[in-house]
Each structure stands twice: as structure tokens, then as C-alpha cells.
Amino acid sequence: MNKNQLQQHDREHLLHPFTDFHDLGKQGTRVITSAEGAYITDIDGHRMLDGMSGLWCCNLGYSRREISEAIYEQLNKLPFYNSFFQCTTVPSIELADLLSEVTPAHMNNVFFTGSGSEANDTNLRIIRRYWDLLEQPEKRIVISRKNGYHGSTIGGASLGGMSGMHKQFQALDYIEHIEQPYWFGEGGDMSPEEFGVHAARSLDKKIQELGPEKVAAFIAEPIQGAGGVIIPPETYWPEVKKVLDQYGILLVMDEVIFGFGRTGEWFGADYYGMKPDLMTFAKAVTNGYFPLGGTMVSDRVAEVIKAKGGEFTHGYTYSAHPAACVAGIATLNILREEKIIERVRDTTGPYLAKRWAELADHPIVGEARSLGLVGALELVQDKGSRARFDDKCTAGAVCRDMSIKNGLVMRATGDTMIIAPPLILDTTQIDELVEKARRALDDTAKAMA
Ligand SMILES: *Cc1c(COP(=O)(O)O)cnc(C)c1O
């Protein structure tokens, strides 16, 4: 099929995730056909630096044969076996060992799933089981944050705080949402430090309002990813820690994006010095080569759920899929052997911080923020008042298209442009990324004038 035929068949038969089906029919999709290193190529031969690592997954880029060969070999040896009914497989045990090593010291058990959404559903099941076994069944409520993203199953989407999603389904009734630590959008006249404390105190307020005896857990991403790379003020997590310590409720950190090196530490929890009770992972664990997710379970929780008898009536056919597990093993081995995370921490992260910050001088950029190898640009019409161009987020959509035209994949979340490039980028490629982003901003400014 040629490009037009592919687009036509796509339109007729394929329903895409998070997509306006009506609009897609008008524009036609971009057909991505190949990838190499940190670059993707579409059917027209247009080559782009992938500033989003696929969908936050391909942190090692697209050319790691160690991973694809491990999958191929495993598929020929034992393509599938389940881990129900007292069975197990060698790759699942090896990956569980490896994960226990690279995650924080107090986390030594893993429950495997097929995706991040499923892992957050698993978290809901473990949280309830934990409090039931401790004979505190009144602890039912899970607190989450507005504009957080925790996946798209009913459980994941209920935990998430995206208002557009909540309009299209009926959320679970035991989840409550609090303020997000989004200083640029909601900080008003407060300093970032004041606002960080303020946003964290909204957790305390909510616990008081609900009654601490009813609250089971708090879930949050270390940094909101899909919400727009919202890096909380430095005061936020320390204050949250104080609140959690006071009440003893469980902390779930959703590390689906920030796990495996994005901040320059293995996990966001390491970066912020937090001690989560459960930790969701997915995406980069297999470098995007095979679907896999899971939740890391702390010793505090594992001791309770392992100590008492009675079946935990939860699991997925593809929990601990052997091919997914070997993909995870190969990915973690590369991260460790090639010291990729250390490089982000010591070299490429600081270099991106310096170069990305230069974009703040652009006339339509209200803020340029970054951490490790993740960054965001707030597009504004007026820098002083932080006023946007319009309330339809036109600037973001235009900038995304201009960026692609200039050979860089950036994503738009409203009028916030975000990047999360592969962790293998060198400083020359970071220069290329920043230069292409600047050209996209110039083109956007012209188009919006
Ligand atoms: C992507 C994402 C999820 C959902 O993962 P899926 O594999 O798409 O189900 C959950 N939490 C966060 C923070 C994510 O970014």
C-alpha cells in the first residue's frame, strides 16, 4: 500500500488512543516506518530527532539488538508460560532479582503486569488487601492529584486527575483529588517555594477533611509527565513527606515515566529522597521493546501480605511474560553496564539544563524548565502576565507541527511543549535538539502573530 492507501485504511479500520476520530479522518495520520538510534523516519523519508523517546519508553533509543535478540531467543525457547498455579519461569525470577537491586533498598518484591495502567489497578488491590489484613477495613480512600496521569483503565483513570477523561466515564467513588504543584500555571503571586509548601499542605487539609482513619494511600508521580512535565518546587516533596509521616498512610509513587534514569537517578523517589510503599513502573523498563509493567512492593507492605494466609485473588495472564522479562533484563543490564544514568546525572542532564534555559529568552516562552533529560516550555503571548494566546491551546498545536517540520518530535500538552529524549543523547545531539526547538518557536511566533 502507498501512503494514501495506508492512511485511508487507517481511517477506516483503526481507532487510535486519545484521538479525535473525526479530526483524524480529515488530516490523515503520519506513518512512521523506521527508527535508528535517537531518530525516527516517516513514510516520506522525513527523519526526526525523537524528543519523546517514543512515548517516554525508548530511553536507550531504537537500535539495541541486545534487547530484540534476547526477546527472539526467549520466544524460540519458551515463548509463554504463566506464573499462576505455583509455576514460575527463569526470566521472571532474574528480573525480579534485578529490580530488587536497582530500586530503593526497602523494596524487594515485584508484582508484574502488562502495562502501567494495570499496575495501578494492582496497586489499588494491594492497598486494600494490606489494610484489610491489618484489620483496618475502614481505610478505603486513595488521595490523588488533579492533572495527574495514572493510566486509562477504570482504576488508572479514576486515580488520574484529568478532567477531560473524567467526563467520559464513571470514576471509582473512593478516590479524592487534591491540588497539583504547578507553580507556573497556578502559583499566582506566591514564590515557587511558598507555593510548593501550599500545594503539599492541601494533602494535609484533605486528610483532615476526610478523617485520617479513612485514608488508605496517597498516589503521585514524582514529576507529572503527561500533565505537562510539571517539576514541583523544591519544597514540595519534603513537605509531603512530613504529612505522610504524621498519618502513616501508604505512599504510591507512579514512576512509569521517571523510573529507570530520566532524572539522572534510577527513580524519582531516589531523586527526591522519598520512601514509597509501592512504586509503579512500565514504559522504559523494556525500552519499549515489549509490553511490561509492574509494581514494586516495599518490605512494609510485603511483610503484611506475605505473612498471613489466604489467596490474593488478582493477576493477569501476561503477568511476568517471559519475553517481556528478558527484554527488561537486557535493558537494565545496558543501563548499568554503560553507566547511562550516571551520564545523565553528571554530563548530559546539566548540559541540557544550560542549553534549554537559553530558550527562556524567546519572546513566546514564559518559562523553560528541565531536570535530567526532561523539559518543558510554557508558550505565552505576554511574558509578564503569563497570558496565553487563546484558550484553545492553538499555540501548542502549531508549535508541535512546526517542530515536526523542523525535524524534532516535541509533544504539546495544552500550550506546554514537552520533551523527554532518549537518555543516550550526546551533547551534540542536545545542541541539535535545542536549535530545532528554537526554530519551531520562531515559526510558531510568526504563525501566531
Ligand atoms: C503512561 C503512564 C501510565 C500508564 O501506562 P500504560 O502502559 O499506558 O498503561 C501510568 N502512569 C504514568 C505516570 C504514565 O505516564
PDBQT file of the ligand as one rigid body, heavy atoms in Angstrom, charges set to zero:
ROOT
HETATM    1  C1  LIG A 501       1.901   6.075  30.705  1.00  0.00    +0.000 C 
HETATM    2  C2  LIG A 501       1.609   6.157  32.136  1.00  0.00    +0.000 A 
HETATM    3  C3  LIG A 501       0.780   5.217  32.777  1.00  0.00    +0.000 A 
HETATM    4  C4  LIG A 501       0.027   4.180  32.023  1.00  0.00    +0.000 C 
HETATM    5  O1  LIG A 501       0.836   3.225  31.433  1.00  0.00    +0.000 OA
HETATM    6  P1  LIG A 501       0.238   2.337  30.233  1.00  0.00    +0.000 P 
HETATM    7  O2  LIG A 501       1.355   1.371  29.956  1.00  0.00    +0.000 OA
HETATM    8  O3  LIG A 501      -0.085   3.264  29.114  1.00  0.00    +0.000 OA
HETATM    9  O4  LIG A 501      -0.971   1.666  30.752  1.00  0.00    +0.000 OA
HETATM   10  C5  LIG A 501       0.634   5.297  34.137  1.00  0.00    +0.000 A 
HETATM   11  N1  LIG A 501       1.246   6.240  34.853  1.00  0.00    +0.000 NA
HETATM   12  C6  LIG A 501       2.038   7.154  34.288  1.00  0.00    +0.000 A 
HETATM   13  C7  LIG A 501       2.730   8.165  35.148  1.00  0.00    +0.000 C 
HETATM   14  C8  LIG A 501       2.240   7.167  32.912  1.00  0.00    +0.000 A 
HETATM   15  O5  LIG A 501       2.986   8.102  32.334  1.00  0.00    +0.000 OA
ENDROOT
TORSDOF 0
